[in-house]
Amino acid sequence: MTHPQRASRQPLPLTAEEEERFVREMVPVVAASVGAGRTFRISADTEPLQRMFREITSRTSQAMGRPLAGYTNGREFWIEPGEA
């Protein structure tokens, strides 16, 4: 039986420093995937995760010097080359 308090626990939000580090470290991961011609796809079912991946899309686009498109269905987030 699951303990009632455990079932309702949410993960602690990242601090601003942790969020910045996560975004910074994900840029080369996404760039490698998209640069190899693949769509980057990840679970992102919360607004904070979706916000971070929108920022990752923007920073990766700037780093690669080409447009990228990021979109979500509320559960997953995709990043792929955009139209020039």
VENCORKA-V72521 format. One record per residue. N is the residue number from 1. RES is the residue in one letter. PHI is phi in degrees with one decimal (* if undefined). NEAR is the number of other ideal C-beta (glycine too) atoms within 12 Angstrom. D_CENTER is the distance of its C-alpha to the mean C-alpha in Angstrom with 1 decimal. Layout:
# VENCORKA-V72521
n=N res=RES phi=PHI near=NEAR d_center=D_CENTER
n=N res=RES phi=PHI near=NEAR d_center=D_CENTER
This chain:
# VENCORKA-V72521
n=1 res=M phi=* near=5 d_center=33.6
n=2 res=T phi=-80.8 near=8 d_center=30.4
n=3 res=H phi=-69.1 near=8 d_center=31.1
n=4 res=P phi=-56.4 near=8 d_center=30.4
n=5 res=Q phi=-69.9 near=8 d_center=28.7
n=6 res=R phi=-66.7 near=9 d_center=26.3
n=7 res=A phi=-64.9 near=9 d_center=25.2
n=8 res=S phi=-97.2 near=8 d_center=24.2
n=9 res=R phi=-69.8 near=10 d_center=22.3
n=10 res=Q phi=-108.5 near=10 d_center=18.8
n=11 res=P phi=-63.1 near=10 d_center=16.7
n=12 res=L phi=-66.2 near=8 d_center=17.4
n=13 res=P phi=-68.1 near=15 d_center=14.9
n=14 res=L phi=-71.4 near=17 d_center=13.7
n=15 res=T phi=-72.6 near=10 d_center=16.1
n=16 res=A phi=-58.9 near=12 d_center=15.4
n=17 res=E phi=-66.7 near=10 d_center=16.1
n=18 res=E phi=-65.8 near=16 d_center=13.8
n=19 res=E phi=-64.0 near=20 d_center=10.8
n=20 res=E phi=-61.9 near=17 d_center=12.0
n=21 res=R phi=-63.9 near=14 d_center=12.5
n=22 res=F phi=-60.5 near=25 d_center=9.1
n=23 res=V phi=-60.2 near=28 d_center=7.7
n=24 res=R phi=-59.6 near=19 d_center=10.9
n=25 res=E phi=-74.4 near=17 d_center=10.9
n=26 res=M phi=-80.2 near=32 d_center=7.7
n=27 res=V phi=-55.7 near=30 d_center=9.3
n=28 res=P phi=-67.3 near=18 d_center=12.2
n=29 res=V phi=-65.5 near=23 d_center=10.6
n=30 res=V phi=-66.0 near=39 d_center=8.9
n=31 res=A phi=-60.7 near=26 d_center=12.2
n=32 res=A phi=-64.9 near=17 d_center=14.3
n=33 res=S phi=-66.4 near=25 d_center=13.0
n=34 res=V phi=-67.9 near=31 d_center=13.4
n=35 res=G phi=-63.9 near=23 d_center=16.5
n=36 res=A phi=-87.6 near=14 d_center=18.0
n=37 res=G phi=86.3 near=10 d_center=17.9
n=38 res=R phi=-103.5 near=16 d_center=15.3
n=39 res=T phi=-86.7 near=22 d_center=12.5
n=40 res=F phi=-85.8 near=31 d_center=9.2
n=41 res=R phi=-134.5 near=20 d_center=8.5
n=42 res=I phi=-150.5 near=24 d_center=6.9
n=43 res=S phi=-69.3 near=15 d_center=8.2
n=44 res=A phi=-151.3 near=28 d_center=6.8
n=45 res=D phi=-101.3 near=16 d_center=10.3
n=46 res=T phi=-127.2 near=19 d_center=10.6
n=47 res=E phi=-60.3 near=14 d_center=10.7
n=48 res=P phi=-59.3 near=22 d_center=9.4
n=49 res=L phi=-66.0 near=27 d_center=6.0
n=50 res=Q phi=-63.7 near=25 d_center=6.1
n=51 res=R phi=-62.3 near=21 d_center=7.5
n=52 res=M phi=-63.5 near=33 d_center=5.3
n=53 res=F phi=-74.0 near=36 d_center=2.8
n=54 res=R phi=-66.1 near=26 d_center=6.5
n=55 res=E phi=-66.6 near=26 d_center=7.7
n=56 res=I phi=-61.6 near=37 d_center=6.0
n=57 res=T phi=-59.8 near=38 d_center=7.5
n=58 res=S phi=-62.1 near=23 d_center=10.6
n=59 res=R phi=-67.4 near=26 d_center=11.2
n=60 res=T phi=-66.8 near=35 d_center=10.9
n=61 res=S phi=-59.0 near=26 d_center=13.2
n=62 res=Q phi=-63.0 near=16 d_center=15.5
n=63 res=A phi=-64.8 near=22 d_center=15.7
n=64 res=M phi=-85.4 near=24 d_center=16.5
n=65 res=G phi=70.1 near=11 d_center=18.8
n=66 res=R phi=-149.9 near=18 d_center=18.0
n=67 res=P phi=-71.5 near=18 d_center=16.3
n=68 res=L phi=-126.6 near=33 d_center=13.0
n=69 res=A phi=-114.9 near=23 d_center=12.2
n=70 res=G phi=-121.4 near=33 d_center=9.0
n=71 res=Y phi=-148.2 near=21 d_center=10.1
n=72 res=T phi=-138.7 near=24 d_center=10.0
n=73 res=N phi=-110.9 near=12 d_center=13.0
n=74 res=G phi=94.8 near=13 d_center=12.3
n=75 res=R phi=-119.6 near=15 d_center=11.6
n=76 res=E phi=-127.7 near=20 d_center=9.2
n=77 res=F phi=-126.4 near=33 d_center=6.7
n=78 res=W phi=-116.4 near=28 d_center=8.3
n=79 res=I phi=-129.7 near=39 d_center=8.5
n=80 res=E phi=-149.2 near=25 d_center=12.2
n=81 res=P phi=-57.0 near=25 d_center=15.1
n=82 res=G phi=-98.5 near=19 d_center=16.4
n=83 res=E phi=-84.4 near=8 d_center=20.0
n=84 res=A phi=-77.1 near=9 d_center=21.9
